[in-house]
Amino acid sequence: MNTSMTIRMDSDIKLASQELFRSLGVDMTTAINIFLRQALIHGGFPFEIKQPRYNAETEAALQEARDIMSGRKQVKSYASAEEAFEEMDAEC
């Protein structure tokens, strides 16, 4: 007996997942069924779930990288590595 289920997810996650599963030769329904069957076999999530913990300096670096990637922060560019090293030396 089959049943249906409705789930909510970000549209970009849905599209990326559909593309991934399509490349593996399955549709979203099949992929979700595989996940659920594996969860039943494992008696929980079929993979490890954990939240990475970083020190304050690493967290700040990750946030800076996110800000640069999103365009919220601009970065200076250099014509050459030598120019960048000269500026770093001048800062010390």
C-alpha positions as CSV (number, residue, x, y, z in Angstrom):
1,M,0.0,0.0,0.0
2,N,1.4,3.4,-1.0
3,T,0.8,6.7,0.7
4,S,1.9,10.3,0.0
5,M,3.6,12.9,2.1
6,T,4.1,16.6,1.7
7,I,7.3,18.2,2.9
8,R,8.6,21.8,2.9
9,M,12.2,22.6,1.8
10,D,14.1,25.5,0.3
11,S,13.6,25.6,-3.5
12,D,17.3,25.7,-4.2
13,I,17.8,22.6,-2.0
14,K,15.0,20.8,-3.9
15,L,16.5,21.7,-7.3
16,A,20.0,20.7,-6.4
17,S,18.8,17.5,-4.9
18,Q,16.7,16.6,-7.9
19,E,19.7,17.3,-10.2
20,L,21.9,15.1,-8.0
21,F,19.5,12.2,-7.8
22,R,18.8,12.4,-11.5
23,S,22.5,12.0,-12.1
24,L,22.4,8.9,-10.0
25,G,19.4,7.5,-12.0
26,V,16.7,8.0,-9.4
27,D,13.9,10.5,-8.8
28,M,13.3,12.4,-5.5
29,T,10.6,9.9,-4.4
30,T,13.0,7.0,-4.8
31,A,15.8,8.9,-3.0
32,I,13.5,9.7,-0.1
33,N,12.3,6.1,0.1
34,I,16.0,4.9,0.2
35,F,16.7,7.4,3.0
36,L,13.7,6.2,5.0
37,R,14.5,2.6,4.6
38,Q,18.1,3.1,5.6
39,A,16.9,5.1,8.7
40,L,14.8,2.1,9.7
41,I,17.7,-0.4,9.1
42,H,20.0,1.8,11.2
43,G,17.4,2.7,13.9
44,G,18.0,6.4,13.3
45,F,19.7,8.6,10.8
46,P,21.8,6.5,8.4
47,F,24.7,9.0,8.9
48,E,26.5,10.8,11.7
49,I,24.9,14.2,12.6
50,K,27.0,16.6,14.5
51,Q,27.6,20.3,14.7
52,P,31.2,21.3,14.2
53,R,32.7,23.4,17.0
54,Y,35.4,26.0,16.2
55,N,37.3,28.4,18.3
56,A,36.5,32.2,18.1
57,E,39.3,32.9,15.7
58,T,38.1,30.2,13.2
59,E,34.5,31.3,13.6
60,A,35.5,34.9,12.8
61,A,37.5,33.7,9.7
62,L,34.5,31.6,8.5
63,Q,32.2,34.6,8.9
64,E,34.6,36.8,7.0
65,A,34.7,34.3,4.2
66,R,30.9,34.2,4.1
67,D,30.7,38.0,4.0
68,I,33.2,38.1,1.1
69,M,31.3,35.4,-0.8
70,S,28.0,37.1,-0.4
71,G,29.5,40.5,-1.4
72,R,28.9,42.1,2.0
73,K,32.6,42.7,2.3
74,Q,35.1,43.7,-0.4
75,V,38.6,42.5,-0.5
76,K,41.7,44.3,-1.8
77,S,43.4,42.8,-4.9
78,Y,47.0,43.0,-5.8
79,A,48.8,43.1,-9.2
80,S,51.3,40.6,-8.0
81,A,52.2,38.4,-5.0
82,E,55.2,40.6,-4.5
83,E,52.9,43.7,-4.0
84,A,50.9,41.8,-1.4
85,F,54.0,40.6,0.5
86,E,55.3,44.2,0.5
87,E,52.1,45.5,2.1
88,M,52.1,42.7,4.7
89,D,55.8,43.4,5.5
90,A,54.9,47.1,5.9
91,E,52.1,46.2,8.4
92,C,54.5,44.4,10.7
